[in-house]
């Protein structure tokens, strides 16, 4: 799985590996299958504070304001 989180370079999470995605003020930019020869399946366990939304969508203006926090993408 290909993963890109704010402040971190894009990385590949291999089969059997786990990762922690910090909550709070961090944008999850993308995830997806980095292979084109097999399908991808993964399990996500999400926790949140009671009464708070699980996630918040970010609009284009906020993304533009935070562009300096995004790691450069590989060419």
N, C-alpha and C positions, 0 to 999 in steps of 0.2 A: 504494500500500500504506500502510496506517495502522500506525504503529509507536509503542510506548510502552516506554521503558527507565527504570529507576530513576534518579531525580535529574534527568530531562529531561522537558520538556513533550511531550505527544502531538504527533506530526508526521506529515505525509504525505510519502512518498518517491515521486517521480514516475517515470514510465517512463524508463529509461535512466540514472537516478541510481544511485549506489552509496552504501553507508553502512558504517561500521565500528562494530561492537558490541564494546566492551571486554570482556575476560574477567575472571575473578576474582570479586570479591564484588559483582556487579551483577545485579539481577533484571530479566529480560526479561518484562514483564507481558503484552503482547499484540502481535499483528500480525494484519492481515487486510485484506480488500478494502474500501476506503472508497467504492467505487462499486457501484451496484446494476444498472447497464446492461451491464456486460461482466464476463467472468470474469477472475480474477487468476492469474498464474503468475509465480513468481520462483525464482531459483536461489540456493542458500545454499552457501557454502564454509566449512566449520568446521575449525579446527585445534585441536589440544590437545597437551599434554605427553604423551610416551609413557608408558603405564601408568596414566594418570589418566583419570577418566571425562570424556566429552565435555560433559555437563551434569549438574547436580544438581537434582532436584525439591525445592521448598521447601514445607514444610507450612503449614497455616493459622496456627499459633502464631507461626512466624517471620515470616510476612507481617504479622501484627498488630504484632509488635515493631518492624518496619521501616516502619510506615505513614507516619512523618514524612519518609521519603526519597522518597515518591511525589509527583510533581507533581500539583497539582489538575487534575481532568479538566474539559474545556470543557462547559458546560451545553447 
